[in-house]
Amino acid sequence: MPLLFSYGTLQQDDVQLLTFGRRLNGHTDELLGFEHALVTIDDPQVVAATGKTHHANVTFTTNEGSRVPGTVFEVTDGELARVDKYEAAFSYRRVAATLASGRQAWVYVYDRGSPS
């Protein structure tokens, strides 16, 4: 089963229930070589619905000591496809990354090339 690393909303029970139809069982881990960043939410409806003006994001850095805490989950291929749709709506794309545990996982990062 694929591993999915979340540093943001996919750690929330309500988002998991909407996206996967179930709560995920996960373990804490850290994303290596990345640091926290924020992406401005341009859609006023999203701001009104969430009460947030920014999405959590991570940015790759050349600093090997950079780490982003989060949770790693086992998901099915079908669930991963659903997350692709969920994250694409916010201009995020899926990339492979190495975690502090040594495991390889998928993580979503803001795709600066996508239209807002």
Beta strands, then each sheet from edge to edge (+ up, - down):
strand 1: 3-6
strand 2: 26-32
strand 3: 34-40
strand 4: 54-60
strand 5: 67-74
strand 6: 92-98
strand 7: 104-110
sheet 1: 1+ 5- 2+
sheet 2: 3+ 4-
sheet 3: 6+ 7-
end
